[in-house]
Amino acid sequence: MGKENTAMFIGHSQCYNLNMTMLKEKIIFLIESGIDTFLSGGMGEFDRVAAHEVHQLKRQYPHIKNKLVIAYLDAKIDDRELYDEIVFPEGQELCYYKAAIPKRNRYMVESSSYAICHITHSWGGAAATYALAKKYGIEIIAI
């Protein structure tokens, strides 16, 4: 998995007013620009919707990969069939429970060149991950 061909999803656990058409268009734009790997944390509504959209697009673009990045080894994984791979970042098992999600999110930021984001407020984990992605210079694609 190369950073230059990887995108991640950043969004709140609840995603009100999500424009599904725009989400699909942005994913297709990235695929047609050379992105072939999509990372998701799988812990909220936006993550699940985005992973489902990537899974659906595999019919048209069979070369793309949909990867779930988990924060905990005992993570409950819904819709396992959506993902081509489940990633548990190296060293994640050494992380204190409350620090595991931010550490997982940092891994996704450090592994990506693009982030498709649905951020509606400035607090919480998604907003913090969005700020980190901007700090790292990741290309932000807002929905």
C-alpha positions in Angstrom: 0.0 0.0 0.0 1.6 3.2 -1.1 0.7 6.5 0.4 0.5 8.1 -3.1 -2.3 5.9 -4.2 -4.3 5.8 -0.9 -7.2 7.8 0.3 -9.0 7.7 3.7 -12.4 8.7 4.9 -13.0 11.1 7.7 -16.5 11.8 9.1 -18.6 11.9 12.2 -20.3 8.9 13.7 -23.6 10.4 12.6 -23.7 11.9 9.1 -26.7 14.1 8.6 -27.4 15.6 5.1 -24.8 13.5 3.4 -24.9 14.0 -0.4 -24.5 10.4 -1.6 -24.2 11.4 -5.2 -21.3 13.7 -4.4 -19.6 11.0 -2.3 -19.8 8.6 -5.2 -18.5 11.2 -7.6 -15.5 12.1 -5.4 -14.6 8.4 -5.0 -14.8 7.9 -8.8 -12.7 11.0 -9.3 -10.0 9.6 -7.1 -10.1 6.2 -8.7 -9.8 7.7 -12.1 -6.9 9.8 -10.8 -4.9 6.7 -9.7 -6.1 6.0 -6.2 -6.6 2.3 -5.7 -6.7 1.9 -1.9 -9.4 3.3 0.4 -9.0 3.3 4.2 -11.9 3.4 6.7 -12.1 3.3 10.5 -15.4 1.5 10.4 -16.7 3.1 13.6 -19.4 5.4 12.4 -22.2 6.0 9.9 -20.0 7.9 7.5 -17.3 5.2 7.5 -19.9 2.5 6.8 -21.6 4.4 4.0 -18.3 5.3 2.4 -17.0 1.7 2.6 -20.3 0.4 1.1 -19.9 2.9 -1.8 -16.3 1.7 -2.5 -17.5 -1.9 -2.3 -20.2 -1.1 -4.9 -17.7 0.6 -7.1 -15.5 -2.5 -7.2 -17.9 -3.9 -9.8 -16.9 -1.1 -12.2 -13.3 -0.8 -10.9 -12.3 -4.3 -9.7 -8.7 -3.3 -9.0 -9.5 -1.0 -6.1 -9.1 -2.1 -2.4 -11.3 -1.4 0.5 -9.4 -1.7 3.8 -10.8 -1.5 7.3 -8.3 -0.2 9.8 -9.2 -1.3 13.4 -8.2 0.3 16.6 -8.7 -2.8 18.8 -8.0 -6.5 18.2 -11.4 -7.3 19.6 -13.2 -4.8 17.4 -16.8 -5.7 16.4 -16.8 -5.7 12.6 -20.1 -5.1 10.9 -20.4 -5.9 7.2 -17.1 -7.7 7.0 -17.9 -8.6 3.4 -17.4 -5.0 2.4 -13.6 -5.1 3.0 -10.8 -6.7 1.1 -8.5 -6.5 4.1 -8.6 -5.7 7.8 -5.5 -3.8 9.1 -4.4 -3.7 12.7 -1.5 -1.1 12.7 1.8 -2.3 14.1 2.2 -1.3 17.8 -1.5 -0.7 18.2 -1.8 -3.4 20.8 0.5 -1.4 23.1 -1.8 1.6 23.1 -3.9 2.6 26.1 -7.6 1.9 25.3 -8.7 5.6 25.1 -5.7 6.5 22.9 -6.3 3.6 20.5 -8.7 5.4 18.2 -6.5 8.6 17.8 -3.5 6.4 17.2 -5.4 4.4 14.5 -6.5 7.7 12.9 -2.9 9.0 12.8 -1.9 5.7 11.1 -4.6 6.3 8.4 -3.5 10.0 8.0 0.2 9.0 7.7 -0.7 6.3 5.1 -2.9 8.5 2.8 -2.5 11.3 0.3 -6.2 12.2 0.1 -9.0 12.4 2.6 -12.7 12.4 1.7 -14.3 14.3 4.5 -17.8 14.9 5.8 -17.2 17.2 8.8 -20.2 19.2 10.2 -18.8 20.4 13.6 -15.5 21.3 15.1 -15.3 18.9 18.1 -14.8 15.1 18.5 -12.5 12.6 16.9 -13.5 13.3 13.2 -12.7 17.0 13.6 -9.4 16.2 15.3 -8.5 13.8 12.5 -9.5 16.4 9.9 -7.2 18.9 11.6 -4.4 16.4 11.6 -4.9 15.6 7.9 -4.6 19.3 7.1 -1.5 19.6 9.2 0.1 16.7 7.3 -0.8 18.4 4.0 -3.2 15.7 2.8 -5.4 16.8 -0.1 -8.9 17.3 1.5 -12.0 16.6 -0.5 -15.0 17.9 1.3 -18.5 16.6 0.9 
